[in-house]
Amino acid sequence: MLTTSQRLGDFTDKKRLFWLLQSLGWCAMMLVALGILRSKGGGLAPLVVFRAVSGFLLTAFLLRPILSRLWKRYSATPLWLVPSLIGLVILFGSADAYGSLWIFSIISKPQFRDENSQMFVNSSLTLRCGIYAFWVSLYISINHFIDTARERLRLAQLEAETRESELRLLRAQVNPHFLFNALNTILAEAEQPQRITEITHALADYLRFSLRQGSGLHPLGEELDALENYLRVEKIRFEERLEYTLVADEAARSQLVPGALVQPLLENAIKYGQCTSPQPLRLAIRVDSRADGRLALVVENSGHWVEPGGGGSTGIGLANLRRRLELLYGDRATLAIETAPDRVCVRVELPIGPTIS
């Protein structure tokens, strides 16, 4: 199946478009001229057909290569093209008007007896120059449009590739962070084999989910289920010093969201909550699909806010998530931090998109 860029590239195929318009244009002009002469009783149909064929050949195999070279040379400074284009229009118009008439006179012996036929022959120069001026204008306009469309497509592809690379880099910063925290938990329980087994299973389940993720969107419920394993690990580690709740309605769980949406918020809540909260640390994760068409995700913890640069906080996790949301949603997504003396609440809101049934 063709992608959007492939379809656009096919639409702007210069060669195919040129020959299509070239054939249709000269055939249409010939038919119009024949219709006008026929309504006025002229007998110049063979000359009209001959001039249409000669015009087709001149523009396709002589004028087009000349214009192509001029366009490549002066496209950055189009004003320099104007004198050359005027000269080409006059040159080709004159050559066509008199040259085609001379060649046609040799091939056959036309009779220009009636007044309409004589007027048609006498006005050939003006008509042919006008036709070539229109042809040149159309050729340059279409080339400019196609070149502009291709440049916009190239820039759009470059921007998309840049965003994809940045997203991959940002995600790559998240997974090692989680693994580091989980391994520290295992080390802390090194003397209790039963707990290490339980922690290892939970970690393996989460890593299995993490490895399945691509660079696109996934159902939020999958991440929430995986984070339950992370919370199980942390609960084993901190025991009664940690309490948590995770509530998400079914509509919210089916929403497609970017990877590692909740994880950095949860990691921050545990890391800094342990340092600032009285025991036990209380965590609450709530996800709702709102009636206004937005998904609201809240991660709340007891304790107080730690400013980036203080208390070991770098602010990388939230900055990372904020940047990814900006790349994916622009200003349609928000990340807000609400603080109080005894709690910290981080709220993320996204536009609701497709769901998985």
Contacts in CASP RR format, 6 or more apart in sequence:
PFRMAT RR
TARGET T0000
AUTHOR 0000-0000-0000
METHOD contacts of the structure
MODEL  1
MLTTSQRLGDFTDKKRLFWLLQSLGWCAMMLVALGILRSKGGGLAPLVVF
RAVSGFLLTAFLLRPILSRLWKRYSATPLWLVPSLIGLVILFGSADAYGS
LWIFSIISKPQFRDENSQMFVNSSLTLRCGIYAFWVSLYISINHFIDTAR
ERLRLAQLEAETRESELRLLRAQVNPHFLFNALNTILAEAEQPQRITEIT
HALADYLRFSLRQGSGLHPLGEELDALENYLRVEKIRFEERLEYTLVADE
AARSQLVPGALVQPLLENAIKYGQCTSPQPLRLAIRVDSRADGRLALVVE
NSGHWVEPGGGGSTGIGLANLRRRLELLYGDRATLAIETAPDRVCVRVEL
PIGPTIS
2 10 0 8 1.000
5 153 0 8 1.000
5 156 0 8 1.000
5 157 0 8 1.000
8 149 0 8 1.000
8 153 0 8 1.000
9 150 0 8 1.000
9 153 0 8 1.000
12 146 0 8 1.000
12 149 0 8 1.000
12 150 0 8 1.000
14 143 0 8 1.000
14 146 0 8 1.000
17 142 0 8 1.000
17 146 0 8 1.000
18 64 0 8 1.000
19 60 0 8 1.000
21 138 0 8 1.000
21 142 0 8 1.000
22 56 0 8 1.000
22 59 0 8 1.000
22 60 0 8 1.000
23 56 0 8 1.000
26 52 0 8 1.000
26 55 0 8 1.000
26 56 0 8 1.000
26 59 0 8 1.000
27 52 0 8 1.000
29 52 0 8 1.000
29 131 0 8 1.000
30 48 0 8 1.000
30 49 0 8 1.000
30 52 0 8 1.000
33 48 0 8 1.000
33 52 0 8 1.000
34 45 0 8 1.000
34 48 0 8 1.000
34 49 0 8 1.000
37 43 0 8 1.000
37 44 0 8 1.000
37 45 0 8 1.000
37 48 0 8 1.000
37 116 0 8 1.000
37 117 0 8 1.000
37 120 0 8 1.000
38 45 0 8 1.000
40 116 0 8 1.000
41 114 0 8 1.000
41 116 0 8 1.000
42 114 0 8 1.000
42 116 0 8 1.000
42 117 0 8 1.000
42 120 0 8 1.000
43 114 0 8 1.000
43 117 0 8 1.000
44 110 0 8 1.000
44 112 0 8 1.000
44 117 0 8 1.000
44 120 0 8 1.000
44 121 0 8 1.000
46 104 0 8 1.000
46 108 0 8 1.000
46 110 0 8 1.000
47 101 0 8 1.000
47 104 0 8 1.000
47 110 0 8 1.000
50 100 0 8 1.000
50 103 0 8 1.000
50 104 0 8 1.000
50 107 0 8 1.000
51 96 0 8 1.000
51 100 0 8 1.000
51 104 0 8 1.000
51 128 0 8 1.000
54 96 0 8 1.000
54 100 0 8 1.000
54 103 0 8 1.000
55 96 0 8 1.000
55 100 0 8 1.000
58 92 0 8 1.000
58 95 0 8 1.000
58 96 0 8 1.000
59 92 0 8 1.000
59 132 0 8 1.000
59 135 0 8 1.000
62 92 0 8 1.000
63 88 0 8 1.000
63 92 0 8 1.000
63 132 0 8 1.000
63 135 0 8 1.000
63 136 0 8 1.000
64 139 0 8 1.000
66 88 0 8 1.000
67 88 0 8 1.000
67 136 0 8 1.000
67 139 0 8 1.000
67 140 0 8 1.000
70 81 0 8 1.000
70 84 0 8 1.000
70 85 0 8 1.000
71 81 0 8 1.000
71 140 0 8 1.000
71 143 0 8 1.000
74 80 0 8 1.000
74 81 0 8 1.000
74 84 0 8 1.000
75 147 0 8 1.000
81 140 0 8 1.000
85 136 0 8 1.000
85 140 0 8 1.000
88 132 0 8 1.000
88 136 0 8 1.000
89 129 0 8 1.000
89 130 0 8 1.000
89 132 0 8 1.000
89 133 0 8 1.000
89 136 0 8 1.000
90 129 0 8 1.000
92 128 0 8 1.000
92 132 0 8 1.000
93 125 0 8 1.000
93 128 0 8 1.000
93 129 0 8 1.000
93 130 0 8 1.000
93 131 0 8 1.000
93 132 0 8 1.000
94 125 0 8 1.000
94 128 0 8 1.000
94 129 0 8 1.000
96 128 0 8 1.000
96 132 0 8 1.000
97 124 0 8 1.000
97 125 0 8 1.000
97 127 0 8 1.000
97 128 0 8 1.000
97 129 0 8 1.000
98 124 0 8 1.000
98 125 0 8 1.000
101 121 0 8 1.000
101 124 0 8 1.000
104 110 0 8 1.000
111 117 0 8 1.000
112 118 0 8 1.000
112 121 0 8 1.000
163 327 0 8 1.000
164 215 0 8 1.000
166 323 0 8 1.000
166 327 0 8 1.000
167 215 0 8 1.000
167 324 0 8 1.000
167 327 0 8 1.000
167 328 0 8 1.000
168 215 0 8 1.000
170 320 0 8 1.000
170 323 0 8 1.000
170 324 0 8 1.000
171 215 0 8 1.000
171 259 0 8 1.000
171 260 0 8 1.000
171 324 0 8 1.000
173 316 0 8 1.000
173 317 0 8 1.000
173 320 0 8 1.000
174 260 0 8 1.000
174 263 0 8 1.000
174 264 0 8 1.000
174 317 0 8 1.000
174 320 0 8 1.000
175 210 0 8 1.000
175 260 0 8 1.000
177 264 0 8 1.000
177 267 0 8 1.000
177 317 0 8 1.000
178 206 0 8 1.000
178 210 0 8 1.000
178 230 0 8 1.000
178 263 0 8 1.000
178 267 0 8 1.000
179 207 0 8 1.000
181 267 0 8 1.000
181 271 0 8 1.000
182 199 0 8 1.000
182 203 0 8 1.000
182 206 0 8 1.000
182 230 0 8 1.000
182 233 0 8 1.000
185 199 0 8 1.000
185 233 0 8 1.000
185 234 0 8 1.000
185 236 0 8 1.000
185 237 0 8 1.000
186 196 0 8 1.000
186 199 0 8 1.000
186 200 0 8 1.000
186 203 0 8 1.000
188 237 0 8 1.000
189 195 0 8 1.000
189 196 0 8 1.000
189 199 0 8 1.000
189 236 0 8 1.000
189 237 0 8 1.000
190 196 0 8 1.000
195 236 0 8 1.000
198 232 0 8 1.000
198 236 0 8 1.000
199 233 0 8 1.000
199 236 0 8 1.000
199 237 0 8 1.000
202 229 0 8 1.000
202 230 0 8 1.000
202 232 0 8 1.000
202 233 0 8 1.000
203 229 0 8 1.000
203 233 0 8 1.000
205 226 0 8 1.000
205 229 0 8 1.000
206 226 0 8 1.000
206 227 0 8 1.000
206 229 0 8 1.000
206 230 0 8 1.000
209 222 0 8 1.000
209 223 0 8 1.000
209 225 0 8 1.000
209 226 0 8 1.000
210 226 0 8 1.000
213 259 0 8 1.000
216 258 0 8 1.000
216 259 0 8 1.000
217 256 0 8 1.000
217 257 0 8 1.000
217 258 0 8 1.000
217 259 0 8 1.000
218 256 0 8 1.000
218 257 0 8 1.000
218 259 0 8 1.000
219 253 0 8 1.000
219 254 0 8 1.000
219 255 0 8 1.000
219 256 0 8 1.000
219 257 0 8 1.000
219 355 0 8 1.000
219 356 0 8 1.000
220 248 0 8 1.000
220 252 0 8 1.000
220 253 0 8 1.000
220 254 0 8 1.000
220 255 0 8 1.000
220 256 0 8 1.000
220 257 0 8 1.000
220 261 0 8 1.000
220 262 0 8 1.000
220 287 0 8 1.000
220 295 0 8 1.000
221 248 0 8 1.000
221 253 0 8 1.000
221 254 0 8 1.000
223 257 0 8 1.000
223 259 0 8 1.000
223 260 0 8 1.000
223 261 0 8 1.000
223 262 0 8 1.000
223 263 0 8 1.000
224 246 0 8 1.000
224 248 0 8 1.000
224 253 0 8 1.000
224 262 0 8 1.000
224 285 0 8 1.000
224 287 0 8 1.000
227 246 0 8 1.000
227 262 0 8 1.000
227 263 0 8 1.000
227 266 0 8 1.000
227 285 0 8 1.000
228 246 0 8 1.000
230 263 0 8 1.000
230 266 0 8 1.000
231 244 0 8 1.000
231 246 0 8 1.000
231 266 0 8 1.000
231 283 0 8 1.000
234 242 0 8 1.000
234 270 0 8 1.000
235 242 0 8 1.000
235 244 0 8 1.000
238 274 0 8 1.000
238 280 0 8 1.000
238 281 0 8 1.000
240 279 0 8 1.000
240 280 0 8 1.000
241 274 0 8 1.000
241 279 0 8 1.000
241 280 0 8 1.000
241 281 0 8 1.000
242 270 0 8 1.000
242 280 0 8 1.000
242 281 0 8 1.000
242 283 0 8 1.000
243 280 0 8 1.000
243 281 0 8 1.000
243 282 0 8 1.000
243 283 0 8 1.000
244 282 0 8 1.000
244 283 0 8 1.000
244 284 0 8 1.000
244 285 0 8 1.000
245 283 0 8 1.000
245 284 0 8 1.000
245 285 0 8 1.000
246 285 0 8 1.000
247 284 0 8 1.000
247 285 0 8 1.000
247 286 0 8 1.000
247 287 0 8 1.000
248 285 0 8 1.000
248 286 0 8 1.000
248 287 0 8 1.000
248 288 0 8 1.000
249 287 0 8 1.000
249 288 0 8 1.000
249 289 0 8 1.000
251 289 0 8 1.000
251 355 0 8 1.000
252 287 0 8 1.000
252 288 0 8 1.000
252 289 0 8 1.000
252 295 0 8 1.000
253 287 0 8 1.000
254 355 0 8 1.000
254 356 0 8 1.000
254 357 0 8 1.000
255 289 0 8 1.000
255 295 0 8 1.000
255 350 0 8 1.000
255 352 0 8 1.000
255 353 0 8 1.000
255 355 0 8 1.000
256 353 0 8 1.000
256 354 0 8 1.000
256 355 0 8 1.000
256 356 0 8 1.000
257 295 0 8 1.000
257 350 0 8 1.000
258 324 0 8 1.000
258 325 0 8 1.000
258 328 0 8 1.000
260 321 0 8 1.000
261 297 0 8 1.000
261 321 0 8 1.000
261 348 0 8 1.000
262 285 0 8 1.000
262 297 0 8 1.000
262 299 0 8 1.000
264 317 0 8 1.000
264 318 0 8 1.000
264 320 0 8 1.000
264 321 0 8 1.000
265 297 0 8 1.000
265 299 0 8 1.000
265 318 0 8 1.000
265 321 0 8 1.000
265 346 0 8 1.000
265 348 0 8 1.000
266 283 0 8 1.000
266 285 0 8 1.000
266 299 0 8 1.000
267 317 0 8 1.000
268 317 0 8 1.000
268 318 0 8 1.000
268 346 0 8 1.000
269 283 0 8 1.000
269 299 0 8 1.000
269 300 0 8 1.000
269 301 0 8 1.000
269 344 0 8 1.000
269 346 0 8 1.000
270 281 0 8 1.000
270 283 0 8 1.000
270 301 0 8 1.000
272 301 0 8 1.000
272 306 0 8 1.000
272 313 0 8 1.000
272 344 0 8 1.000
273 281 0 8 1.000
273 301 0 8 1.000
273 302 0 8 1.000
273 303 0 8 1.000
273 344 0 8 1.000
274 281 0 8 1.000
275 306 0 8 1.000
275 311 0 8 1.000
276 303 0 8 1.000
276 304 0 8 1.000
276 306 0 8 1.000
277 301 0 8 1.000
277 302 0 8 1.000
277 303 0 8 1.000
277 304 0 8 1.000
278 302 0 8 1.000
278 303 0 8 1.000
281 301 0 8 1.000
281 302 0 8 1.000
281 303 0 8 1.000
282 301 0 8 1.000
282 302 0 8 1.000
283 299 0 8 1.000
283 300 0 8 1.000
283 301 0 8 1.000
284 298 0 8 1.000
284 299 0 8 1.000
284 300 0 8 1.000
284 301 0 8 1.000
285 297 0 8 1.000
285 298 0 8 1.000
285 299 0 8 1.000
285 300 0 8 1.000
286 296 0 8 1.000
286 297 0 8 1.000
286 298 0 8 1.000
286 300 0 8 1.000
287 295 0 8 1.000
287 296 0 8 1.000
287 297 0 8 1.000
287 298 0 8 1.000
288 295 0 8 1.000
288 296 0 8 1.000
289 295 0 8 1.000
289 296 0 8 1.000
289 352 0 8 1.000
290 296 0 8 1.000
293 351 0 8 1.000
293 352 0 8 1.000
294 349 0 8 1.000
294 350 0 8 1.000
294 351 0 8 1.000
294 352 0 8 1.000
295 349 0 8 1.000
295 350 0 8 1.000
295 351 0 8 1.000
295 352 0 8 1.000
296 347 0 8 1.000
296 348 0 8 1.000
296 349 0 8 1.000
297 347 0 8 1.000
297 348 0 8 1.000
297 349 0 8 1.000
297 350 0 8 1.000
298 345 0 8 1.000
298 346 0 8 1.000
298 347 0 8 1.000
298 348 0 8 1.000
299 345 0 8 1.000
299 346 0 8 1.000
300 343 0 8 1.000
300 344 0 8 1.000
300 345 0 8 1.000
300 346 0 8 1.000
301 343 0 8 1.000
301 344 0 8 1.000
302 342 0 8 1.000
302 343 0 8 1.000
303 342 0 8 1.000
303 343 0 8 1.000
303 344 0 8 1.000
304 339 0 8 1.000
304 340 0 8 1.000
304 341 0 8 1.000
304 342 0 8 1.000
304 343 0 8 1.000
304 344 0 8 1.000
305 337 0 8 1.000
305 339 0 8 1.000
305 344 0 8 1.000
306 312 0 8 1.000
306 313 0 8 1.000
307 313 0 8 1.000
308 314 0 8 1.000
308 315 0 8 1.000
309 315 0 8 1.000
318 335 0 8 1.000
318 337 0 8 1.000
318 346 0 8 1.000
321 335 0 8 1.000
321 348 0 8 1.000
322 335 0 8 1.000
325 333 0 8 1.000
325 334 0 8 1.000
325 335 0 8 1.000
325 348 0 8 1.000
325 350 0 8 1.000
326 333 0 8 1.000
329 350 0 8 1.000
329 351 0 8 1.000
332 350 0 8 1.000
332 351 0 8 1.000
333 348 0 8 1.000
333 349 0 8 1.000
333 350 0 8 1.000
333 351 0 8 1.000
334 347 0 8 1.000
334 348 0 8 1.000
334 349 0 8 1.000
335 346 0 8 1.000
335 347 0 8 1.000
335 348 0 8 1.000
336 346 0 8 1.000
336 347 0 8 1.000
336 348 0 8 1.000
336 349 0 8 1.000
337 344 0 8 1.000
337 345 0 8 1.000
337 346 0 8 1.000
337 347 0 8 1.000
338 344 0 8 1.000
338 345 0 8 1.000
338 346 0 8 1.000
338 347 0 8 1.000
339 345 0 8 1.000
END
